[in-house]
Amino acid sequence: MSNCYTHSCFVLHITDAECGLLREAIALAQFIEDQPDAEAIIQHWLGLSEAFRTIFPPTGEEVVSGFLAIFPDCDFPTFGTDFAFEEQDDGTVRVFATADQFEPDAVAVLLHRTITQSLPVAATWSYDSDRHLPDAFGGGGFMIDAAGIHWIETNKVHDTLHFAPKLVIAMRDPEEGLLFWNSKDGFGTLDTADVFTERQARSTDLPIADDQPEWLALPACLLV
């Protein structure tokens, strides 16, 4: 037997309105964890702000079904995190979060739903064991911005495909310079390009264009 932990500690600076939504979510999770009856859940839900009920709309018969959907196990609605709130002189709220059994998936969705103005926000975590076991140590993080939730995890070091050379199809336009191929729109900017492994490139025909397209290797710094 071994004891495993997922630790996290992070700070957020958010608006008072965002803080209100975050507090409501934390309180609702704690309320449901005590296993109240269906009528008590309905009454609690009706007592929540309209703004909160809007960002967690029901997805099933239960009024809290949309909220429960953010948890990996809807029968165990916990963020595994302690949140402390401190009002600041400028009207914002400082949130200090600590965890020994962090639930990154649930917390990420929680912050994505409740924090929309104080972006970007980020959190990291580490997991470990009190026994030395292969792959028992690692961690990760997420960053939330207007585009959504972005993840990074240490287990990618075992993913040889992740670090393999990557190629794009490029051509030179006399007016726009280098353009890069994507299967949806044709040639465009680099950020829209389809990316290929060397194996995929060997089985892909170059598209027909005014200039002869060619394979171009992406710099290693763009592969992380």
Buried (B, 14 or more C-beta within 10 A) or exposed (E): EEEEBBBBBBEBEBBEBBBBBBBBBBEBBEBBEEEEEEEEBBEBBEEBEEEBBEBBEBEEEBBBBBBBEBBEEBEBBBBBBEBEBEEEEEEBBBBEBEBEBBBBBBBBBBBBBBBBEBBEBBBBBBBBEEEEEEEEEBBBBBBBEEEEEEEEBBEBEEEEEEEEEBBBBBBBEEEEEEBBBBEEEEBBEBEBBBBBEEEEBEEBEEEEBEEEBEBBEBEEEEEE
